[in-house]
Amino acid sequence: MTVLAGAGWGPPAVAAVAAVLVAIAGAIATTTDGWYRGLRVPAWKPPDWAFGPVWTVIFALTATSGVLAWTGDSDPIARGVLLAAFVANGALNIAWSVLFFRFRRPDWALAEVAALWLSIVVLMLVTGRVSGAAALMNLPYLAWVSTAACLNLRIIRLNAPFGEPA
């Protein structure tokens, strides 16, 4: 807690706003309309109500991880790498929802989720260079996206092909 107190409210505020913006953009892209409800899904799919609370925890932990890494290393180059990793991850996080829900292309989303997964590993590496705790805070994110990737693959197998005219 001393690290956060010594840094002021700037980094936590920026991290919180960034996390909320990514969450809002992803939520706007996520439409659980008739197309989505018509998809065949495996029995082990988490219930729809679980996604909001899980993502809230993930975003809070990931933002905290970024703050710990930012405040723990004042080197401008390291901070630039950290910022770039978080920006790329946020963009990939939003892109998955756009591909899956808006474009209705789970097949494209499956290819994209590999990049999202790798971006989480990068977050763990860049935050872990400063703080082991910061790196570990991203493990739930990695686990959730791993589960999402398996679910995405199963949805493709149960529902393909995609992109066919209706």
Helices and strands as residue ranges (DSSP letters): H 2-7, H 10-29, H 34-37, H 48-72, H 76-97, I 98-102, H 106-128, H 132-136, H 139-159
